[in-house]
Amino acid sequence: MVCGAHLAGQPLNWQLTERGATLKAKTTTAPNYRMYALAGGPPLRPGLILDKDNGDTIDVEVWSVPTQHFGSFVAGIPAPLGIGKITLADGSQVAGFICEPYGIEDAQDITHLKGWRAYLASLK
């Protein structure tokens, strides 16, 4: 599950497509997540954290990465990001991008925009 720079058409999507990954679904998370625009870049990156008390749904894409390429994909993910289990709107869980809590200390909360594309549009 991707929610930012790896979305289709975004700057890091090539890291999925060069590994033969295929887009399986455009959906949202369960209403338990917050999204932040992380400090630093380029590229601009979001951080997704679990917040069961104050979360919302966030637009995401689910990609299928061939097993033999998943390790090399994960190895290239910079801290404070990582891969963890994300619950989708339908209740299923998938492996996807998460952010360690320290990563949002100087980040902008963009949860109200409900997704990375909306955040990028708000910058224009």
C-alpha positions in Angstrom: 0.0 0.0 0.0 1.4 3.4 -1.0 0.1 6.8 -0.1 2.5 9.4 -1.5 5.5 9.6 -3.8 5.0 6.0 -4.9 1.4 6.6 -6.2 0.8 6.2 -9.9 2.2 9.2 -11.7 4.3 10.4 -8.7 8.1 10.8 -8.7 8.9 7.4 -7.0 6.4 5.2 -8.7 9.1 3.9 -11.0 10.5 2.0 -8.0 7.4 -0.2 -8.1 7.0 -0.5 -11.9 10.6 -1.4 -12.5 10.1 -4.3 -10.2 7.1 -5.5 -12.1 4.5 -4.3 -9.5 0.9 -3.9 -10.6 -1.8 -1.6 -9.3 -4.5 -3.7 -7.7 -6.8 -1.1 -6.2 -7.4 2.6 -5.5 -9.1 2.7 -2.1 -8.9 4.3 1.4 -7.6 3.3 4.7 -9.9 2.5 7.6 -10.8 5.7 9.5 -7.9 5.2 11.9 -5.0 7.1 10.3 -3.4 10.5 10.2 -1.2 11.8 7.4 1.6 14.3 7.7 3.8 16.1 5.2 7.3 15.2 6.4 10.0 17.8 6.7 12.8 17.6 4.1 12.9 16.2 0.6 12.8 16.2 -2.4 10.7 14.4 -3.1 8.1 15.5 -0.7 7.0 12.6 1.4 4.0 11.8 3.5 4.0 9.9 6.8 1.0 7.8 7.7 0.4 6.9 11.4 -2.2 4.9 13.2 -4.5 7.1 15.4 -7.6 5.1 16.4 -9.0 8.1 18.5 -8.5 10.9 16.0 -7.9 9.3 12.6 -9.7 9.5 9.3 -9.7 7.8 6.0 -6.8 8.4 3.6 -6.7 7.8 -0.1 -4.2 5.0 -1.0 -3.3 2.6 -3.7 -2.6 -1.1 -3.3 0.2 -2.5 -5.5 1.2 -6.1 -5.8 5.0 -6.4 -5.8 6.5 -9.7 -6.9 7.9 -11.6 -3.9 11.4 -11.8 -5.3 11.6 -8.0 -5.5 9.9 -7.0 -2.3 13.1 -7.1 -0.2 15.0 -4.7 -2.6 12.0 -2.3 -2.5 11.9 -2.3 1.3 15.7 -1.9 1.6 15.4 1.5 -0.2 12.9 3.0 2.1 14.5 5.8 4.2 13.7 6.4 7.9 11.4 7.4 9.4 9.3 5.4 6.9 8.9 1.7 7.0 6.5 -1.1 6.0 3.8 -2.3 8.4 0.2 -3.6 8.4 -2.4 -1.1 7.2 -6.1 -1.7 7.6 -8.1 -0.7 4.5 -11.7 0.6 4.4 -13.0 -2.9 3.8 -11.3 -4.3 6.9 -8.6 -6.2 5.1 -5.0 -5.6 6.0 -2.1 -5.1 3.6 1.6 -4.3 3.9 2.1 -0.6 3.4 4.0 2.5 4.2 4.0 3.7 7.8 5.9 6.4 9.7 7.7 6.1 13.0 6.3 8.6 15.5 9.5 10.6 15.7 9.1 11.4 12.0 6.1 13.7 12.5 7.7 15.9 15.1 8.3 18.8 12.6 5.7 17.6 10.1 2.5 19.3 8.9 -0.7 17.5 9.7 -2.6 17.1 6.4 -5.1 14.5 7.5 -8.0 16.9 6.7 -7.1 16.7 3.0 -7.6 12.9 3.0 -4.7 12.2 0.7 -1.4 13.0 -0.9 -2.8 14.2 -4.2 -5.1 16.6 -2.5 -2.2 17.9 -0.5 0.0 18.5 -3.6 -3.0 20.3 -5.3 -3.3 22.6 -2.2 0.3 23.7 -2.8 -0.5 25.2 -6.2 
